Amino acid sequence: MLSCPNHQIYFDENCEECRKEYFILKGLEKDNSKISPIHEISEDKRGNYKEFNEEKAKNLYEKLFIYYLKNSGDEKESSRKAKAVIKKQCLLRNFHPWKWV
């Protein structure tokens, strides 16, 4: 079996020997030209998230608030944590959170 002498523990996507070893392990050694490294994948394919509208955000906030409230018992802390999750989801999707967040 072909093995990269430089990267014994992990695969480096920029290393040609690692890529060959990976293709052989996946059974793709015959057609490795179709697979590109992660940094060559288009932005559309990487950032393709499901729709996250305000209604879904409010439902998620409600569920998170109850979850955090059960664990901590502090309403302000539970609200802050739930809103932080909503903000993070908005940032992942590249739009500003709503005013209530």
Secondary structure, 3 states (H helix, E strand, C coil): CCCCCCCCCCCCCCCHHHHHHHHHHHCCCCCHHHCCCHHHCCHHHHCCCCCCCHHHHHHHHHHHHHHHHHHHCCHHHHHHHHHHHHHHHHHHCCCCCCCCC
